[in-house]
């Protein structure tokens, strides 16, 4: 991933502060927990879509937004902030969810690249 994409994806100020205060190992553990939890969040968002439940959609997007923000995934956090507020139809939400899954993979790759470069 190139540097400009990484800057868009990651809150490096937050992440560098984490590494300085907590250490590389703890930051790595935090991110491993994110990766485990994000699979659950994505499943929950998808379930809310299948049941056409806007309240659950909002709640699950909100949870994933918080998790993404806490590990410095800046652009993913912004995307989820928009998704959380959306009142669009199920077809559009399905499209948003598909894009979210791709974006999440890109954000994880950017984080991995950043962590490997420390």
Secondary structure by P-SEA (a helix, b strand, c coil): ccaaaaaaccaaaaaaaaaacccaaaaaaaaaaaaaaaaaaaaaaaaaaaaccaaaaaaaaaaaaaaaaaacaaaaaaaaaaaaaccccaaaaaaaaaaaaaaaaaaaaaaaaaaaac
